[in-house]
Amino acid sequence: MTPDPHPWAYDLSLLYGEVWTRLTRGVHDRHAPARHPTLATVTSEGRPQARTVVMRAADKRAGTLDVYTDLGSAKVKNMRAAPFAALHVWDRSAHLQLRLEADVTILIGRDVATIWEGVPPTSRLSYGVTPAPGQPISRALDYTKVSDAESFAVLRLEISSVDALHLGPNHRRARFDRESDWIGTWLVP
């Protein structure tokens, strides 16, 4: 009998640790599945919107994740109307699906000045597009990219719950909530 490659899936505390190991890996490893999670928001009309983002920071102790964006993007508008989001990660190698719910704070200006200083010059061109992201244009390249610190925003996701589903020989699913100090509960998969 071959050993299970995912022994962490059998224990709630180990599973919670693995969740954060994988989220943190997404910050530092360009090839990690958590590097490019799907972020879902809701429009002011109640319509769902999902898009791929880049994980920029993960803090297990604080229970937060950071995503950078252009202040003029639709996701910022959505989060100003409804300051919460969901994040989805599928980690094929671990057979692990993560679904996180979060309250979102939009950080701008002086609150992100130190972070902006660490953004490489070539990446800064992603913040300050004219016209604003999502606006109609006549031709595919009728826009200008400029480096604009005033257009740089950090979406700070304060995680409220984590739903972790491991698809092993026997599926296991658990939920971890901030309000219960991240003590996990097994759920039917």
N, C-alpha and C positions, 0 to 999 in steps of 0.2 A: 504494500500500500504506500503510495507516495504521500509525503507530508503536504498539508494544506499550505499553499503559498501566502495565504492571508489569515494567519491566526488571530490577528487583531480584530477580525470581524465577529469573534465569539464572546467578546467581553466589552461591556458598555464603555468603561473608562479607556480601554485601549482603542476602541473605535473612535471615540471623541478625539483622542490624541492623534490618530491617523488622519482624521478630517483636517486638523490644523497643520499637520505635517504636509499634507498635499496642497492646502491653500497657500502655505508659506512658500513651498517649492515653486508655485506659480509666479511668485514675485521675482525669483532669482534664476529660474530655468526657462529659457525661451521655448523649450520643447515639452514642458510639463502641461498636462491638460488644463490645469487651473490657471495657466497664463492667459488664456482667452476664454473666459466664461461668458455665458449669455446673461445679460442684464435685462430684466423686464420691469416696465413701468406701466402706468395707466394715464391716458390722456384726460384732460378736463371733461371730456364727453364720456369717460368710462371705458374707452377702447384700449385693449392691451397693445403694448408695443414691446418688441424684443430686439436686442442687438448684441453683437459681440463687442466686448470691451477688453482692455488689457489690465490685468491685476498689477497694481503698483505698490501696495503695502498690505501686510497682514499682521495683526497684533492679537495674538491669542489671549493675552492677559486682559486687554481692553475689550476683546470681542468685536474688533473693527476690521474693515477692509477698505482700501482706498482705490479709487479709479479716477484718472484724469480725463478732463473733457474740455471742449470749447464752451465758453459761457453762453454762446448763441445757439447751442444745439437744442433740438427738440426734447431730449431727455431732461435737460435743466428746466425747461418750461413745464414739463410733466411733473417733475419733482417739486417745483414751486407750488403747483396746484394740489398735489398729493405726495407728501414727503416720505414715501416709502417705496421699496423695490423688492424684487426677488432676484436671486442669482442662481444660475444652474451650471453645474459642472458634471461632465461625464468623463470619468477616468477609466478608459478601456482596460488598461493593464491591471488595474486593481478591481475591476468589475464593480466599480463604486459610482453611484449617482448621488450627488449632493444637491439639495435644494435648500436655499437659505432665504429667510425673510429678514428685512432690515428696515430700520428707520434711517432716513438719509438727511445729512446736513450738507449744504453746499458751502464750501469754503472758497473765498476769493480774496483778492487784494493783499493786504498785510498779513492775513492769516495763512497765505500760501507763498509768501515771498521767499522764504528759505527753501521750500520745495522747488520753486521755479528756478532758483540758482543751480540746483542739481540736475535740471533737465538739459540734456545735450542740445547744442545749438541747432542741429538738424531736426531734432524732435520738436523744438519750439515752433517750427513752422506749422505744426498741426493746430496751433492755437492763435487764431486771428485771421480766419478766412473771410474774404470779401467777395460776393455777398455772404451772409451768414449761412451756416450749414443747413441744407435741406431746401434752400430757396430755388425757385426755377431759374434756369439759364438757357440761353438760345443754343449754345453749342457746348459739347462735353467739357471743354477746358476754359470756359468763360468765367474764370474765377482767379483770384490772386491770393497767394499764401504769404502771410507776413508773420513775423515773430512778435506777438503782442501779449505782454504779461497781464494786461487788463482783461484779456479774453480767456485767461487760464483759470480753470476751476478744478477743485478736488471734490469729488463726491465721497464723503465719509459715510460708509455704511455701518451703522451700529446694529450688529446682528441680534435679532430677537429670538430666532429659532433656527435649528439645523435639522433637516430630515435627511438621514443617511440610509441608502438602500444598497446592500451588498448582494450581488447576483452570483452567488457561489452555488455549490451542489445543493445546498439548502439555503434559500434566500433568507436574508436577515434585514430587518429594517428597525431603525431607532430614531427617536426624536429627542433633541436636547434644547432646553429653553433657558434663556437668560434669567427669567423670573424664578426658576427653580435652581439657580446657580449651576446650570449646565449638567445637572444630574439626569442621566438618560433614562428613557423609557422604551422598552421594546414595543414595536407595533407589528401588526400583521402586514406582511409585505404586499 
